[in-house]
Amino acid sequence: MADQEKPKIPYWHVYTDKDGTSKQKKEYLTDFNLESMGGDSDKQWNNKLTKGATQIIFSELPADFDGDWHENPAPQWIIPLSGGWWVETMDGTRVEMREGELSFGADQGTKDEKGHKSGPLDGKPCKMMIVQWKDKKELEGGKVAPHAL
């Protein structure tokens, strides 16, 4: 197992550029280490990101949800558990994500607090898990991507 190549997990990073426009780009989690979670468990690939005060929210977007222009309330990971959702940033980029795909929303500080639009896909609800950082100012606005801390 030790000669296995390190994993590379993609995610979409929603951020605010220097002009106050929200954008998104594909980034990758790459800082994995082989380690056991304890006991007699085999080693697995772990990428331990930022520690700090977090809030975990389980949410469901109704099938007719209209996430008109808004900023993310805090820097946050958004992981669809079932169904899918889309995010459109101010630069016109629209990304659709399905079960298990990752987005890191950090578009605080956009012009007129416009942020992004979002909604469910396929006319069906989207169940998601959201992990918000409550004490990481350096993540706000996407100044730093979470994998770079």
Phi and psi restraints in degrees (value plus and minus 20) as a CYANA .aco file:
   2 ALA   PHI     -83.5   -43.5
   2 ALA   PSI     -45.1    -5.1
   3 ASP   PHI    -109.6   -69.6
   3 ASP   PSI     -13.9    26.1
   4 GLN   PHI     -85.9   -45.9
   4 GLN   PSI     126.7   166.7
   5 GLU   PHI     -93.0   -53.0
   5 GLU   PSI     121.5   161.5
   6 LYS   PHI     -80.3   -40.3
   6 LYS   PSI     121.3   161.3
   7 PRO   PHI     -86.2   -46.2
   7 PRO   PSI     142.2   182.2
   8 LYS   PHI    -159.7  -119.7
   8 LYS   PSI      92.4   132.4
   9 ILE   PHI    -130.4   -90.4
   9 ILE   PSI     101.9   141.9
  10 PRO   PHI     -99.7   -59.7
  10 PRO   PSI     132.1   172.1
  11 TYR   PHI    -171.8  -131.8
  11 TYR   PSI     138.4   178.4
  12 TRP   PHI    -116.0   -76.0
  12 TRP   PSI     107.1   147.1
  13 HIS   PHI    -124.9   -84.9
  13 HIS   PSI      92.5   132.5
  14 VAL   PHI    -112.6   -72.6
  14 VAL   PSI     103.4   143.4
  15 TYR   PHI    -164.2  -124.2
  15 TYR   PSI     151.7   191.7
  16 THR   PHI    -130.1   -90.1
  16 THR   PSI     106.9   146.9
  17 ASP   PHI    -100.7   -60.7
  17 ASP   PSI     158.6   198.6
  18 LYS   PHI     -84.0   -44.0
  18 LYS   PSI     -39.6     0.4
  19 ASP   PHI    -113.5   -73.5
  19 ASP   PSI     -17.7    22.3
  20 GLY   PHI      66.5   106.5
  20 GLY   PSI      -3.4    36.6
  21 THR   PHI    -119.9   -79.9
  21 THR   PSI     111.8   151.8
  22 SER   PHI     -97.7   -57.7
  22 SER   PSI     122.0   162.0
  23 LYS   PHI    -162.5  -122.5
  23 LYS   PSI     151.2   191.2
  24 GLN   PHI    -165.3  -125.3
  24 GLN   PSI     125.5   165.5
  25 LYS   PHI    -164.5  -124.5
  25 LYS   PSI     134.3   174.3
  26 LYS   PHI     -99.3   -59.3
  26 LYS   PSI     110.3   150.3
  27 GLU   PHI    -143.6  -103.6
  27 GLU   PSI     155.9   195.9
  28 TYR   PHI    -158.2  -118.2
  28 TYR   PSI     118.3   158.3
  29 LEU   PHI    -105.5   -65.5
  29 LEU   PSI     103.6   143.6
  30 THR   PHI    -153.9  -113.9
  30 THR   PSI     -30.4     9.6
  31 ASP   PHI    -106.1   -66.1
  31 ASP   PSI      45.3    85.3
  32 PHE   PHI    -116.5   -76.5
  32 PHE   PSI     125.3   165.3
  33 ASN   PHI    -150.0  -110.0
  33 ASN   PSI     121.9   161.9
  34 LEU   PHI    -100.4   -60.4
  34 LEU   PSI     102.1   142.1
  35 GLU   PHI    -177.4  -137.4
  35 GLU   PSI     134.2   174.2
  36 SER   PHI    -105.3   -65.3
  36 SER   PSI     128.3   168.3
  37 MET   PHI    -105.5   -65.5
  37 MET   PSI     -21.0    19.0
  38 GLY   PHI     108.7   148.7
  38 GLY   PSI     147.8   187.8
  39 GLY   PHI      39.7    79.7
  39 GLY   PSI    -158.7  -118.7
  40 ASP   PHI    -115.2   -75.2
  40 ASP   PSI      -7.1    32.9
  41 SER   PHI     -87.5   -47.5
  41 SER   PSI     117.8   157.8
  42 ASP   PHI     -80.2   -40.2
  42 ASP   PSI     146.9   186.9
  43 LYS   PHI     -96.4   -56.4
  43 LYS   PSI     128.9   168.9
  44 GLN   PHI    -156.0  -116.0
  44 GLN   PSI     143.2   183.2
  45 TRP   PHI    -101.7   -61.7
  45 TRP   PSI     101.8   141.8
  46 ASN   PHI    -144.4  -104.4
  46 ASN   PSI     118.6   158.6
  47 ASN   PHI    -142.2  -102.2
  47 ASN   PSI      82.9   122.9
  48 LYS   PHI    -110.0   -70.0
  48 LYS   PSI      91.2   131.2
  49 LEU   PHI    -108.0   -68.0
  49 LEU   PSI    -189.9  -149.9
  50 THR   PHI     -67.7   -27.7
  50 THR   PSI     112.0   152.0
  51 LYS   PHI    -113.5   -73.5
  51 LYS   PSI     133.5   173.5
  52 GLY   PHI     135.8   175.8
  52 GLY   PSI    -195.1  -155.1
  53 ALA   PHI     -91.2   -51.2
  53 ALA   PSI     104.1   144.1
  54 THR   PHI    -148.6  -108.6
  54 THR   PSI     141.2   181.2
  55 GLN   PHI    -148.6  -108.6
  55 GLN   PSI     111.7   151.7
  56 ILE   PHI    -127.3   -87.3
  56 ILE   PSI     108.4   148.4
  57 ILE   PHI    -145.0  -105.0
  57 ILE   PSI     109.4   149.4
  58 PHE   PHI    -121.1   -81.1
  58 PHE   PSI     111.6   151.6
  59 SER   PHI    -158.6  -118.6
  59 SER   PSI     136.7   176.7
  60 GLU   PHI    -152.9  -112.9
  60 GLU   PSI     101.6   141.6
  61 LEU   PHI    -100.9   -60.9
  61 LEU   PSI     101.5   141.5
  62 PRO   PHI     -80.7   -40.7
  62 PRO   PSI     137.1   177.1
  63 ALA   PHI     -75.7   -35.7
  63 ALA   PSI     -50.8   -10.8
  64 ASP   PHI    -124.1   -84.1
  64 ASP   PSI      -1.5    38.5
  65 PHE   PHI     -79.5   -39.5
  65 PHE   PSI     114.9   154.9
  66 ASP   PHI    -140.5  -100.5
  66 ASP   PSI      76.8   116.8
  67 GLY   PHI    -107.8   -67.8
  67 GLY   PSI      47.7    87.7
  68 ASP   PHI     -77.4   -37.4
  68 ASP   PSI     155.8   195.8
  69 TRP   PHI     -65.9   -25.9
  69 TRP   PSI     106.0   146.0
  70 HIS   PHI    -184.9  -144.9
  70 HIS   PSI     133.5   173.5
  71 GLU   PHI    -110.1   -70.1
  71 GLU   PSI     136.3   176.3
  72 ASN   PHI     -83.0   -43.0
  72 ASN   PSI     116.3   156.3
  73 PRO   PHI     -87.6   -47.6
  73 PRO   PSI     -43.1    -3.1
  74 ALA   PHI    -179.7  -139.7
  74 ALA   PSI     139.9   179.9
  75 PRO   PHI     -77.0   -37.0
  75 PRO   PSI     110.5   150.5
  76 GLN   PHI    -174.4  -134.4
  76 GLN   PSI     123.4   163.4
  77 TRP   PHI    -104.1   -64.1
  77 TRP   PSI     117.7   157.7
  78 ILE   PHI    -146.6  -106.6
  78 ILE   PSI     100.7   140.7
  79 ILE   PHI    -145.6  -105.6
  79 ILE   PSI      90.7   130.7
  80 PRO   PHI     -86.9   -46.9
  80 PRO   PSI     110.1   150.1
  81 LEU   PHI    -115.8   -75.8
  81 LEU   PSI     -54.1   -14.1
  82 SER   PHI    -171.2  -131.2
  82 SER   PSI     129.8   169.8
  83 GLY   PHI      58.3    98.3
  83 GLY   PSI    -180.0  -140.0
  84 GLY   PHI    -171.8  -131.8
  84 GLY   PSI     148.4   188.4
  85 TRP   PHI    -169.8  -129.8
  85 TRP   PSI     145.6   185.6
  86 TRP   PHI    -147.3  -107.3
  86 TRP   PSI     134.4   174.4
  87 VAL   PHI    -154.2  -114.2
  87 VAL   PSI     110.0   150.0
  88 GLU   PHI    -140.5  -100.5
  88 GLU   PSI     104.2   144.2
  89 THR   PHI    -114.1   -74.1
  89 THR   PSI     150.3   190.3
  90 MET   PHI     -81.1   -41.1
  90 MET   PSI     -44.5    -4.5
  91 ASP   PHI    -100.0   -60.0
  91 ASP   PSI     -18.0    22.0
  92 GLY   PHI      72.5   112.5
  92 GLY   PSI     -22.9    17.1
  93 THR   PHI     -93.6   -53.6
  93 THR   PSI     107.8   147.8
  94 ARG   PHI    -140.1  -100.1
  94 ARG   PSI     106.5   146.5
  95 VAL   PHI    -141.5  -101.5
  95 VAL   PSI     113.8   153.8
  96 GLU   PHI    -126.2   -86.2
  96 GLU   PSI     114.5   154.5
  97 MET   PHI    -147.8  -107.8
  97 MET   PSI     121.1   161.1
  98 ARG   PHI    -135.6   -95.6
  98 ARG   PSI    -195.9  -155.9
  99 GLU   PHI     -66.2   -26.2
  99 GLU   PSI     108.3   148.3
 100 GLY   PHI      63.2   103.2
 100 GLY   PSI     -28.0    12.0
 101 GLU   PHI    -100.8   -60.8
 101 GLU   PSI     130.8   170.8
 102 LEU   PHI    -133.0   -93.0
 102 LEU   PSI     123.3   163.3
 103 SER   PHI    -153.7  -113.7
 103 SER   PSI     119.6   159.6
 104 PHE   PHI    -134.6   -94.6
 104 PHE   PSI      89.0   129.0
 105 GLY   PHI    -111.2   -71.2
 105 GLY   PSI      97.4   137.4
 106 ALA   PHI    -167.1  -127.1
 106 ALA   PSI      38.1    78.1
 107 ASP   PHI    -123.5   -83.5
 107 ASP   PSI      13.5    53.5
 108 GLN   PHI     -88.5   -48.5
 108 GLN   PSI     127.2   167.2
 109 GLY   PHI      63.5   103.5
 109 GLY   PSI       4.9    44.9
 110 THR   PHI     -98.3   -58.3
 110 THR   PSI     144.2   184.2
 111 LYS   PHI     -75.9   -35.9
 111 LYS   PSI     108.6   148.6
 112 ASP   PHI      35.6    75.6
 112 ASP   PSI       3.6    43.6
 113 GLU   PHI      32.6    72.6
 113 GLU   PSI      16.2    56.2
 114 LYS   PHI     -90.5   -50.5
 114 LYS   PSI     -66.4   -26.4
 115 GLY   PHI      49.9    89.9
 115 GLY   PSI    -131.4   -91.4
 116 HIS   PHI    -170.9  -130.9
 116 HIS   PSI     148.6   188.6
 117 LYS   PHI    -132.0   -92.0
 117 LYS   PSI     134.7   174.7
 118 SER   PHI    -175.8  -135.8
 118 SER   PSI     142.1   182.1
 119 GLY   PHI    -194.7  -154.7
 119 GLY   PSI     149.0   189.0
 120 PRO   PHI     -97.0   -57.0
 120 PRO   PSI     139.0   179.0
 121 LEU   PHI    -119.1   -79.1
 121 LEU   PSI     136.5   176.5
 122 ASP   PHI      42.3    82.3
 122 ASP   PSI      -1.4    38.6
 123 GLY   PHI      44.1    84.1
 123 GLY   PSI       5.9    45.9
 124 LYS   PHI    -145.7  -105.7
 124 LYS   PSI     133.5   173.5
 125 PRO   PHI     -81.5   -41.5
 125 PRO   PSI     136.1   176.1
 126 CYS   PHI    -145.9  -105.9
 126 CYS   PSI      95.9   135.9
 127 LYS   PHI    -107.4   -67.4
 127 LYS   PSI     116.0   156.0
 128 MET   PHI    -164.0  -124.0
 128 MET   PSI     139.1   179.1
 129 MET   PHI    -133.3   -93.3
 129 MET   PSI     112.7   152.7
 130 ILE   PHI    -143.2  -103.2
 130 ILE   PSI     109.4   149.4
 131 VAL   PHI    -139.1   -99.1
 131 VAL   PSI      90.4   130.4
 132 GLN   PHI    -119.5   -79.5
 132 GLN   PSI     119.2   159.2
 133 TRP   PHI    -112.3   -72.3
 133 TRP   PSI     106.7   146.7
 134 LYS   PHI    -119.0   -79.0
 134 LYS   PSI     -31.9     8.1
 135 ASP   PHI    -153.8  -113.8
 135 ASP   PSI       5.4    45.4
 136 LYS   PHI    -138.7   -98.7
 136 LYS   PSI      58.7    98.7
 137 LYS   PHI     -78.0   -38.0
 137 LYS   PSI     -51.4   -11.4
 138 GLU   PHI     -86.4   -46.4
 138 GLU   PSI     -37.2     2.8
 139 LEU   PHI    -106.8   -66.8
 139 LEU   PSI     -38.6     1.4
 140 GLU   PHI     -83.8   -43.8
 140 GLU   PSI     115.7   155.7
 141 GLY   PHI      54.6    94.6
 141 GLY   PSI     -19.5    20.5
 142 GLY   PHI      54.7    94.7
 142 GLY   PSI       1.7    41.7
 143 LYS   PHI     -74.1   -34.1
 143 LYS   PSI     -57.0   -17.0
 144 VAL   PHI    -151.2  -111.2
 144 VAL   PSI     114.7   154.7
 145 ALA   PHI     -95.9   -55.9
 145 ALA   PSI     126.3   166.3
 146 PRO   PHI     -79.0   -39.0
 146 PRO   PSI     -50.0   -10.0
 147 HIS   PHI     -95.1   -55.1
 147 HIS   PSI     -31.6     8.4
 148 ALA   PHI    -116.6   -76.6
 148 ALA   PSI     -23.6    16.4
